[in-house]
Amino acid sequence: MHSRISQRAWTLWLLTWAAPWSLVGAMFGLLGLATGGGAQRTGRVLEFWGGVPAWILGKMPIAGGASAITLGHVVLARSRPLLDQTRSHEAIHVAQYELLGPFFIPAYLGYSLWLWCVGLDPYFDNPFEKEAYGVSETRAPHQH
């Protein structure tokens, strides 16, 4: 009983710690739903695909656009098949948000800026992406 309460408290903490970015993701997800997209829940993650966010992802500054992006406990994908393809990669980003909470985006962007300044790839050389690609064992050029 005690361990179950502790697990629920820990889960609540993780959700709360990542909540600022999850709320941003949920707003984009709702925009996607309002413009023809779909949604589902997988574990602690809300997943959205299609609609206006798909168009935005297609314009991301990665060759061909991004297949998906994680904001807290929310994953936005261009399509449902791309969501399925990128799920393990994006799950690593969810865990990174659970570790860094509201500081994940500043840390990610800070690494990307530094990498760009020293002549490295701000996406593929980013340690957050390296971890996600290392675990998901995929390196699709559009995956984010």
N, C-alpha and C positions, 0 to 999 in steps of 0.2 A: 504494500500500500504506500509506504513512504517513498519508495523508489519511483512509483508511478506519479506521485505528486511532484517529486523533484524533476522528473522528465517533463511534465507539463509546464512547470515553472521555467525550466530551461528553454523549452520551445517558445513560450511566451516572450522570454527575454530576447531570443534570436529574432523573432518576428518584429518586436518593438525596436531593436537596435537598427534593423535594416529598413524600418517603416518609412523614413523620409523619402528614400528613393523608391520604395514600393508604391507609395502614393503617387509619385510622378509617373511610374510605369502604369499604374491602374488608370490614371487619367488618359494616357495614350491608348490603353487597351479599350476603355469605354468609347473613345473616339473611333477606334477601329470597329467596334461592334455597331456603332451608329452609322458607319459607312460601309456595311456589308461584310465585316469580318466575323470571325468565330472565336470561341473561348472554351477553355476547360481547366479543371484543376488537376494537377498531378502532385500528390503529396502536399507539401507546404507551398507549392508554386502555382501561381495563376499564369496560364499560358494563353496568349492571344495571337491570332494570325489574320492577315488580310486587312482590307480597308485602307484608310489613309496612312496608318503607320507602315504598311508595306511599301507604299510609295516613298515615304521618308527614308526607310531603310535602303531602298534602291538608290538613293541619292547620297548615301554616306561616303566619306572620302576614302574608300577602300575599292580596289579594282572590281568593278561590277556591282558595287554596293554591298551592304551587309546582309547576310541571310537571316540573322537574328541578333537581338541585343537583350541583355539582362539589366533590369533596374530593380534592385532589392530582391523581393520574392516574386517578381513579375518578369516573364519572358515574352518579348514581342518578336514575331517572326513574319517573314514575307508571305509564307504559305504554310499550310498544315504539313505537307511533306518535308519542307525545310525545317519546320519545328521538330519533327520526328528525327531528322538527320542530325540536328545540332543539340538535341536534348542533353546528352552526356557532357558536352562542352559547356553548355550554359549552366548545368548543375554545378560545375566547379566555380563559375562566377557567383552563383547563389551562395556557395560556401564562403567565398571571399567577402561578399557583403556581410555575411553573418559574423565574420571575424572583424572587419573594419567598420561596419555600419556606415554612418554618414560620411566617413572619411575615405570610402572606397573610390569614389569618382575623383576627388582631388588627388589621391595617390596615383590612380591610373593615368590621369591626364598629366600629372607631374612627371611620371616616368616617361610617358610618350614625348613630352616636350624635351626632356633631357636627352633622350635617345635621338630625336631629330636633330638637336643642336650638335651632337657629337657624330652625326653622319650615319647613324644606324636606323633601321626600320622602326618607326614609332608603334607599329602594330605587332609585327611578328617577333620583334626583339623585346617587347614588353614582358616583364616577368609574369604578369597576371595571365597573359595569353599563352606564354610558354607552359605554365602550369596546366592551363585548361587543355591545350593541345596535347601535352604529355599524357594526361589522364584519359582524354577522349580518343587518343591515337588517330585523330584525323587532322588534316590541315587543308581543308577546302579553302580556296582563295577568298571566298566571300564570308567565311564564318567569323562571327564576332561574338 
